[in-house]
Amino acid sequence: MDCAGAVYGAAEADRCGACDADPATDCRLDCAGVWGGGAAVDACGVCGGDRACLDCAGVAHGGAAEDRCGACDADPANDCAQDCAGVWGGAAALDACGACGGDGAACRGDGCGVHADCAACRVGGCGWCLASASCVEDRPRQCGPGADHVGAAGLRLSCGDELPAVLRPEPQPEPQLLPAEPEPGPEPLREMPRSTSGADIRPPDTVARMAIVVMLWCLIRRPV
């Protein structure tokens, strides 16, 4: 008799105590070693695991992850950001006056003085006085007569700009130092010319002096 009580029957009891004649229905040993157990190896290769190695795209050991807005990808550069109101993926932004979600009206015109630096002053449509480091309305001569300021009405359009080319002084070439000329030295002694007879040819002033000496000698030697 088989396990079902049939004479010469084919039924057999499997490891789990089930009696039938179909071996395909016999209980199996699970990954934990339990006959008829429910443990199985997950996609990560772990027996009885919870597929913890899968990323948000269902890839085992993948690099995709959900950002704060629920988008799943492997590129952290496009993750949503938190706006100025603290909302992830929100569109609120600081206006020119530094107000979250504002339209910049609070610091236009007479409100230019609220800006403490050149960049914020120019974003607010105002002019930045360079000498006094203050923000004023962008109009000519707002920083004093002839004073330069950053703005559409000033000499500079944006913070850090150089003067426009039409107002920029032309570079002057460096003076070239000429080598000093040597001071003239004493003239060399010139040899007195000689006559064809070999006698010295004396200059006229020497001849005149000799004539005077001869005349004086004659006067002295003349008898009284």
C-alpha positions in Angstrom: 0.0 0.0 0.0 1.2 3.5 -0.7 0.9 6.5 1.6 -2.6 7.1 0.3 -3.7 3.6 1.2 -3.9 2.3 -2.3 -2.8 -1.2 -2.9 0.2 -1.1 -5.2 -0.4 2.7 -5.5 2.2 5.1 -6.7 1.7 7.9 -4.1 4.6 8.8 -1.9 5.1 11.3 0.9 7.6 14.1 0.2 9.9 15.8 2.7 7.1 18.0 3.8 4.7 15.1 4.5 2.6 15.7 1.4 1.3 12.4 -0.2 0.7 12.3 -3.9 1.9 10.5 -7.0 3.3 13.7 -8.7 7.0 14.3 -8.0 6.7 17.8 -9.5 4.8 18.9 -6.5 7.3 17.6 -4.0 8.4 20.4 -1.6 11.8 21.9 -2.2 14.7 22.9 0.0 14.9 26.7 0.2 18.2 28.8 0.3 18.1 28.7 4.1 18.1 24.8 4.1 14.4 24.5 5.1 12.3 21.9 3.2 9.3 23.7 1.9 10.7 27.0 3.3 9.9 30.4 1.6 13.4 31.9 1.7 14.8 32.9 -1.7 17.8 34.6 -3.1 17.0 38.2 -4.1 18.4 40.2 -7.0 21.3 41.2 -4.9 22.3 37.5 -4.2 21.2 37.6 -0.6 19.1 34.7 0.8 15.9 36.1 2.1 17.1 39.6 1.3 14.9 42.7 0.6 16.7 43.7 -2.6 18.4 46.6 -0.8 21.1 46.8 -3.5 18.7 48.0 -6.1 18.7 51.7 -7.0 15.6 53.7 -7.7 15.7 52.5 -11.3 15.7 48.8 -10.3 19.3 48.2 -11.2 21.3 46.1 -8.8 24.1 48.1 -7.3 23.2 51.0 -9.7 24.1 54.6 -9.2 20.6 56.2 -9.7 19.0 57.9 -6.7 15.9 60.0 -6.1 16.4 63.7 -5.4 14.3 65.7 -3.0 11.7 66.2 -5.7 11.3 62.5 -6.5 13.3 62.5 -9.8 15.4 59.3 -10.3 18.6 59.4 -12.2 22.4 59.1 -11.7 23.3 62.7 -12.4 23.5 64.7 -9.1 24.0 67.9 -11.1 20.3 68.1 -12.0 19.0 67.4 -8.6 16.3 70.0 -7.6 17.5 72.8 -5.3 15.9 74.5 -2.3 14.6 78.0 -3.1 14.9 80.9 -0.8 11.5 80.0 0.9 12.8 76.5 1.8 10.8 74.7 -0.8 12.7 71.9 -2.7 12.2 72.6 -6.4 10.5 75.9 -5.7 10.7 79.0 -7.9 11.0 81.7 -5.3 14.2 83.8 -5.6 15.8 86.8 -4.0 15.0 90.1 -5.7 17.4 93.1 -6.1 16.5 94.2 -2.6 17.3 90.8 -1.0 13.7 89.9 -0.4 12.5 86.4 -1.2 9.9 86.4 -3.9 10.0 90.1 -4.2 9.8 92.3 -7.3 12.6 94.7 -6.4 10.2 97.6 -5.9 11.2 98.1 -2.3 14.7 99.4 -3.1 14.1 101.4 -6.3 14.5 105.1 -6.4 14.9 106.6 -3.0 15.5 103.1 -1.6 18.9 102.8 -3.3 20.6 103.6 0.0 19.7 100.1 1.4 22.5 98.5 -0.7 25.8 98.1 1.0 27.9 97.0 -2.0 28.4 97.9 -5.6 27.0 94.6 -7.1 23.7 94.8 -5.2 23.4 98.5 -6.0 23.8 97.9 -9.7 21.3 95.0 -9.7 18.8 97.4 -8.1 19.2 99.8 -10.9 21.1 102.4 -8.8 24.5 104.1 -9.1 27.5 103.3 -6.9 29.6 106.3 -5.8 33.2 105.2 -5.8 34.6 107.9 -3.5 32.0 107.6 -0.8 31.2 103.8 -1.3 27.5 104.6 -1.2 24.5 103.7 -3.4 22.4 106.5 -4.9 20.0 107.0 -7.8 21.7 106.5 -11.2 21.7 110.1 -12.4 24.5 112.5 -13.5 26.4 114.2 -10.8 24.8 112.2 -8.0 28.2 111.7 -6.4 29.3 115.3 -6.6 30.5 117.6 -9.4 32.8 115.6 -11.7 32.8 112.6 -9.4 33.0 109.2 -11.1 30.3 106.6 -10.3 29.3 103.2 -11.6 26.0 103.3 -13.5 24.4 104.0 -16.8 24.8 107.7 -16.2 28.4 107.3 -14.8 31.8 106.7 -16.4 31.7 102.9 -15.6 28.9 100.6 -16.5 29.5 97.8 -14.0 31.5 97.2 -10.9 35.2 96.6 -11.6 35.1 98.0 -15.1 37.9 100.3 -16.4 37.2 103.7 -17.7 35.7 103.7 -21.2 38.3 103.9 -24.0 37.2 107.5 -25.0 37.9 108.7 -21.4 41.0 106.6 -20.7 44.2 108.6 -20.9 46.6 107.6 -23.6 49.7 105.8 -22.3 52.7 108.0 -22.4 56.0 106.6 -23.7 58.8 106.4 -21.2 61.4 109.1 -21.8 64.6 107.8 -23.4 67.7 108.9 -21.7 70.4 110.1 -24.2 74.0 109.3 -23.3 75.8 112.3 -21.8 78.1 114.1 -24.2 81.7 114.3 -23.1 82.8 117.7 -21.8 85.2 119.4 -24.2 88.9 119.2 -23.0 91.6 121.8 -23.5 92.5 122.5 -27.1 95.8 120.9 -28.1 98.7 123.2 -28.5 99.2 124.1 -32.1 102.6 124.3 -33.5 103.6 127.8 -34.6 104.0 128.1 -38.3 107.5 128.8 -39.6 108.6 130.8 -42.5 110.3 129.4 -45.5 113.6 130.8 -44.1 113.2 128.9 -40.9 112.3 131.8 -38.6 109.2 131.6 -36.4 106.2 133.5 -37.7 104.9 135.2 -34.6 101.3 136.3 -34.2 100.6 140.1 -34.6 100.1 140.8 -30.9 103.5 139.4 -30.1 105.1 141.7 -32.8 103.3 144.7 -31.4 104.5 144.0 -27.9 108.1 143.7 -29.2 107.8 147.0 -31.0 106.7 148.7 -27.9 109.6 147.2 -25.9 112.1 148.4 -28.5 110.6 152.0 -28.4 110.8 152.1 -24.7 114.4 150.9 -24.8 115.3 153.6 -27.2 113.8 156.3 -25.1 115.6 155.1 -22.0 119.0 154.9 -23.8 118.6 158.4 -25.5 121.1 160.9 -24.0 119.6 163.8 -22.1 
